[in-house]
Amino acid sequence: MLAARAAALGSRDLAVAAKSAKEDPFAKVKSLIRDLITRMMEELHAMAEHEGWCDTEMGTNALTRRDKAEAADEAAAELDRLENKKVKLAQDIEDLQEEIGQLASALATATEERAGEKAEHEKAVEEAKDGQSAVAQALAVLRDFYERSAQATALTQEARSGQSPTEDAPETWTSSYGGQGQSASVIGMLEVVQADFEHQQVTAETAEMEAVAAYKKFAADSDRETAVLQTTLDAKQRKAQDTDSLQASTRRSLDQTQKELEAASVYYEKLKSACVAKVDFDERNRKREEEIESLTDAYKIMSGEDLPSVQEMKAEQIGTQ
């Protein structure tokens, strides 16, 4: 029977047992059968443990590879997002710096123009004052001259006729002295010139005050806008620094995750060679159980009694050693 079962199952162990049964059909064969069954049971247990270990390790490894692959994808996507954010921040910073530079340039130009404008106004005021002073002096000289001329003419006429100028005047005279009209005309012209100089001074001083007020307002507006832009620029620059730091840490995390994924993949290849055999565990267990069943039947036939438990047979082996 053992020989037939050995041939049917292709079992080397059954074949050895069958050969021993022919040579010694008594105690030696029964002992051999018990030893074989004990070893086969231990192999079954070891196979079951190995199968459980493989299932656990393969499952854990699959989860690890999946988690690490997802983490690597997320880190790569985060790096792309940070790079886009960094590019945008760099452009914002460049634009803000350009705006601040334009404001500074405009203020510098306005300051330069203000200095030139101030010089022009001061020159106009000075010229107006000088003109007023010169006209005032001329008026004083002319008024004195005409006054003296009028007095001299009156004295001359009085000496000739013994009469006052008014009494000696012709009947057609309607004024006291003909030279007075000419002097009034000249003096009046100079007074007009003096008034023009005064107007020039007032105009220049008014223009200067308005220009000062306009410049101060422009400078204040420029400073205020520059302060706002500078605050925004400082915030953008801090964000850029934070983005650089986060980018570096994310890159380190990605590198570490990729190393762990690679290690998990290498371990998976090792697991495949140890756990993924051509014949699966179920098939191997089925064949081993059939071998044990055949040996058990043979033992019952030969001994006429049930096979002892595995623990009893192992104890017997230990006692005979």
C-alpha positions as CSV (number, residue, x, y, z in Angstrom):
1,M,0.0,0.0,0.0
2,L,2.8,2.4,0.9
3,A,4.6,1.8,-2.4
4,A,1.4,2.5,-4.3
5,R,0.7,5.7,-2.4
6,A,4.3,6.7,-2.8
7,A,4.1,6.3,-6.5
8,A,0.7,8.1,-6.7
9,L,1.9,11.1,-4.7
10,G,5.5,11.1,-5.9
11,S,6.6,11.1,-2.3
12,R,10.2,10.1,-1.5
13,D,9.4,9.8,2.2
14,L,6.6,7.2,1.5
15,A,8.9,5.3,-0.8
16,V,11.5,5.0,2.0
17,A,8.9,3.9,4.4
18,A,7.6,1.3,1.9
19,K,11.1,-0.1,1.4
20,S,11.6,-0.4,5.2
21,A,8.3,-2.2,5.6
22,K,9.4,-4.9,3.2
23,E,12.7,-5.4,5.1
24,D,11.2,-5.3,8.6
25,P,7.4,-5.5,9.0
26,F,7.4,-4.9,12.7
27,A,8.7,-2.4,15.3
28,K,11.4,-0.9,13.2
29,V,8.8,0.1,10.5
30,K,6.4,1.5,13.1
31,S,9.2,3.6,14.6
32,L,10.2,4.9,11.2
33,I,6.6,5.8,10.4
34,R,6.2,7.7,13.7
35,D,9.5,9.5,13.0
36,L,8.3,10.4,9.5
37,I,4.9,11.6,10.7
38,T,6.5,13.7,13.4
39,R,8.9,15.3,11.0
40,M,6.1,15.9,8.4
41,M,3.9,17.5,11.1
42,E,6.7,19.8,12.1
43,E,7.3,20.7,8.5
44,L,3.6,21.4,8.1
45,H,3.7,23.7,11.2
46,A,6.9,25.4,9.9
47,M,5.2,25.8,6.5
48,A,2.2,27.4,8.1
49,E,4.3,29.7,10.1
50,H,6.3,30.7,7.0
51,E,3.1,31.2,5.1
52,G,1.8,33.5,7.9
53,W,5.1,35.4,8.0
54,C,5.0,35.8,4.2
55,D,1.5,37.1,4.3
56,T,2.3,39.6,7.0
57,E,5.5,40.7,5.4
58,M,4.1,41.0,1.9
59,G,1.1,42.9,3.2
60,T,3.2,45.2,5.3
61,N,5.6,45.8,2.4
62,A,2.7,46.5,0.0
63,L,1.3,49.1,2.4
64,T,4.8,50.6,2.8
65,R,5.4,50.8,-0.9
66,R,2.0,52.4,-1.5
67,D,2.4,54.9,1.4
68,K,5.9,55.9,0.3
69,A,4.9,56.2,-3.3
70,E,1.9,58.5,-2.3
71,A,4.2,60.5,0.0
72,A,6.8,60.9,-2.7
73,D,4.1,62.1,-5.2
74,E,2.7,64.5,-2.6
75,A,6.2,65.9,-1.9
76,A,7.0,66.3,-5.6
77,A,3.7,68.1,-6.1
78,E,4.4,70.3,-3.1
79,L,7.8,71.1,-4.6
80,D,6.2,72.2,-7.8
81,R,3.7,74.3,-5.9
82,L,6.5,75.9,-3.9
83,E,8.5,76.6,-7.0
84,N,5.6,78.3,-8.7
85,K,5.0,80.4,-5.5
86,K,8.7,81.3,-5.4
87,V,8.6,82.5,-9.0
88,K,5.6,84.6,-8.4
89,L,7.1,86.1,-5.2
90,A,10.3,86.9,-7.1
91,Q,8.2,88.7,-9.7
92,D,6.2,90.6,-7.1
93,I,9.4,91.6,-5.3
94,E,11.0,92.8,-8.6
95,D,7.8,94.9,-9.4
96,L,7.7,96.4,-5.9
97,Q,11.4,97.3,-6.0
98,E,10.8,98.9,-9.4
99,E,7.9,100.9,-8.1
100,I,9.9,102.1,-5.1
101,G,12.7,103.0,-7.3
102,Q,10.4,105.0,-9.6
103,L,9.0,106.9,-6.6
104,A,12.5,107.7,-5.4
105,S,13.6,108.8,-8.8
106,A,10.5,111.0,-9.2
107,L,11.1,112.6,-5.8
108,A,14.8,113.2,-6.6
109,T,13.7,114.9,-9.9
110,A,11.1,117.0,-8.1
111,T,13.7,118.0,-5.5
112,E,16.1,119.1,-8.2
113,E,13.4,121.0,-10.0
114,R,12.3,122.6,-6.7
115,A,15.8,123.8,-6.1
116,G,15.9,125.4,-9.6
117,E,12.4,126.8,-9.2
118,K,13.4,128.3,-5.8
119,A,16.4,129.9,-7.3
120,E,14.4,131.5,-10.1
121,H,11.8,132.9,-7.7
122,E,14.5,134.3,-5.4
123,K,16.2,135.9,-8.4
124,A,12.8,137.4,-9.6
125,V,12.1,138.7,-6.1
126,E,15.6,140.2,-5.8
127,E,15.3,141.8,-9.2
128,A,11.9,143.2,-8.3
129,K,13.3,144.6,-5.1
130,D,16.3,146.1,-6.9
131,G,14.0,147.6,-9.5
132,Q,11.8,149.1,-6.8
133,S,14.8,150.5,-5.0
134,A,16.2,152.1,-8.2
135,V,12.8,153.5,-9.2
136,A,12.3,154.9,-5.7
137,Q,15.7,156.6,-5.8
138,A,14.9,158.0,-9.3
139,L,11.5,159.3,-8.2
140,A,13.1,161.0,-5.2
141,V,15.7,162.7,-7.4
142,L,13.2,163.8,-10.0
143,R,10.7,165.1,-7.4
144,D,13.5,167.1,-5.8
145,F,14.7,168.3,-9.2
146,Y,11.2,169.3,-10.4
147,E,10.5,171.0,-7.1
148,R,13.6,173.0,-7.2
149,S,13.1,173.9,-10.9
150,A,9.6,175.1,-10.1
151,Q,10.8,177.3,-7.3
152,A,13.6,178.8,-9.4
153,T,11.2,179.6,-12.3
154,A,8.8,181.3,-10.0
155,L,11.5,183.4,-8.4
156,T,12.8,184.5,-11.8
157,Q,9.4,185.6,-13.1
158,E,8.7,187.5,-9.8
159,A,11.9,189.4,-10.1
160,R,11.2,190.6,-13.7
161,S,7.7,192.0,-13.1
162,G,7.6,192.6,-9.4
163,Q,4.4,190.5,-9.6
164,S,3.7,187.0,-8.5
165,P,3.7,184.4,-11.1
166,T,0.0,184.2,-11.0
167,E,-0.5,187.8,-11.4
168,D,2.0,188.1,-14.3
169,A,0.6,185.0,-16.1
170,P,-1.3,185.6,-19.4
171,E,-5.0,185.6,-19.4
172,T,-5.1,182.3,-21.3
173,W,-3.2,180.3,-18.5
174,T,-5.4,178.1,-16.5
175,S,-2.6,176.6,-14.3
176,S,0.1,178.2,-12.4
177,Y,3.3,176.7,-14.0
178,G,3.6,174.9,-17.4
179,G,6.6,172.7,-16.2
180,Q,4.5,170.9,-13.7
181,G,2.7,168.8,-16.4
182,Q,5.9,167.4,-17.8
183,S,7.2,166.4,-14.4
184,A,3.9,164.7,-13.5
185,S,4.1,162.7,-16.7
186,V,7.6,161.4,-16.0
187,I,6.9,160.7,-12.4
188,G,3.6,158.9,-13.3
189,M,5.5,156.7,-15.7
190,L,8.1,155.8,-13.1
191,E,5.3,155.1,-10.6
192,V,3.8,152.6,-13.1
193,V,7.2,151.0,-13.4
194,Q,7.5,150.8,-9.6
195,A,4.1,149.2,-9.4
196,D,5.1,146.6,-12.0
197,F,8.2,145.7,-9.9
198,E,6.0,145.4,-6.8
199,H,3.6,143.1,-8.7
200,Q,6.6,141.1,-10.0
201,Q,7.8,140.6,-6.4
202,V,4.3,139.6,-5.1
203,T,3.9,137.2,-8.0
204,A,7.3,135.6,-7.5
205,E,6.7,135.2,-3.7
206,T,3.2,133.8,-4.2
207,A,4.5,131.4,-6.8
208,E,7.3,130.3,-4.4
209,M,4.8,129.7,-1.6
210,E,2.6,127.6,-3.9
211,A,5.5,125.7,-5.2
212,V,6.8,124.9,-1.7
213,A,3.3,123.7,-0.6
214,A,3.0,121.5,-3.8
215,Y,6.5,120.1,-3.3
216,K,5.8,119.3,0.4
217,K,2.5,117.5,-0.6
218,F,4.2,115.5,-3.3
219,A,7.0,114.5,-1.0
220,A,4.6,113.5,1.7
221,D,2.5,111.5,-0.7
222,S,5.6,109.9,-2.1
223,D,6.9,109.0,1.4
224,R,3.6,107.5,2.4
225,E,3.3,105.4,-0.8
226,T,6.9,104.3,-0.5
227,A,6.3,103.2,3.1
228,V,3.3,101.2,2.1
229,L,5.2,99.6,-0.8
230,Q,8.2,98.9,1.5
231,T,6.0,97.2,4.0
232,T,4.6,95.0,1.3
233,L,8.1,94.3,0.0
234,D,9.4,93.3,3.4
235,A,6.4,90.9,3.8
236,K,7.0,89.4,0.3
237,Q,10.7,89.0,1.0
238,R,10.0,87.2,4.3
239,K,7.6,84.9,2.5
240,A,10.3,84.2,-0.1
241,Q,12.7,83.2,2.6
242,D,10.1,81.0,4.3
243,T,9.4,79.4,0.9
244,D,13.1,78.7,0.4
245,S,13.3,77.0,3.8
246,L,10.1,75.0,3.2
247,Q,11.3,74.0,-0.2
248,A,14.6,72.8,1.2
249,S,12.9,70.7,3.9
250,T,10.4,69.3,1.4
251,R,13.2,68.3,-0.9
252,R,15.0,66.6,2.0
253,S,11.8,64.8,2.9
254,L,11.3,63.7,-0.7
255,D,14.9,62.4,-0.9
256,Q,14.3,60.4,2.3
257,T,11.0,59.0,1.1
258,Q,12.4,58.0,-2.2
259,K,15.2,56.1,-0.4
260,E,12.7,54.4,1.8
261,L,10.6,53.5,-1.2
262,E,13.6,52.1,-3.0
263,A,14.5,50.0,0.1
264,A,11.0,48.7,0.3
265,S,11.1,47.7,-3.4
266,V,14.4,45.9,-2.9
267,Y,12.9,44.0,0.1
268,Y,9.9,43.1,-2.0
269,E,12.1,41.4,-4.5
270,K,13.6,39.4,-1.7
271,L,10.2,38.5,-0.4
272,K,9.1,37.3,-3.8
273,S,12.0,34.8,-4.0
274,A,11.2,33.5,-0.5
275,C,7.4,33.6,-0.5
276,V,6.2,33.4,-4.1
277,A,7.0,29.8,-5.1
278,K,6.0,27.9,-8.2
279,V,3.7,25.7,-6.1
280,D,1.6,27.7,-3.6
281,F,1.4,26.9,0.1
282,D,-2.1,25.3,-0.2
283,E,-0.9,22.7,-2.7
284,R,2.2,21.9,-0.7
285,N,0.1,21.5,2.5
286,R,-2.4,19.3,0.7
287,K,0.3,16.9,-0.5
288,R,2.0,16.8,2.9
289,E,-1.3,16.1,4.6
290,E,-2.0,13.2,2.2
291,E,1.4,11.8,2.9
292,I,0.7,12.0,6.7
293,E,-2.7,10.3,6.1
294,S,-1.1,7.5,4.1
295,L,1.5,6.9,6.8
296,T,-1.1,7.0,9.6
297,D,-3.2,4.4,7.8
298,A,-0.1,2.2,7.3
299,Y,0.7,2.5,10.9
300,K,-2.8,1.4,12.0
301,I,-2.7,-1.6,9.7
302,M,0.7,-2.7,11.0
303,S,0.2,-2.0,14.7
304,G,-3.5,-2.5,15.0
305,E,-3.7,0.7,17.1
306,D,-4.2,4.4,16.7
307,L,-1.2,6.6,16.0
308,P,0.1,8.4,19.2
309,S,-0.1,12.2,19.3
310,V,2.7,14.3,18.0
311,Q,3.7,15.4,21.5
312,E,3.9,11.7,22.6
313,M,6.0,10.8,19.6
314,K,8.4,13.7,20.1
315,A,8.7,12.7,23.8
316,E,9.5,9.2,22.7
317,Q,12.2,10.5,20.3
318,I,13.8,12.6,23.1
319,G,13.8,9.6,25.5
320,T,15.6,7.4,23.0
321,Q,18.3,9.9,22.3
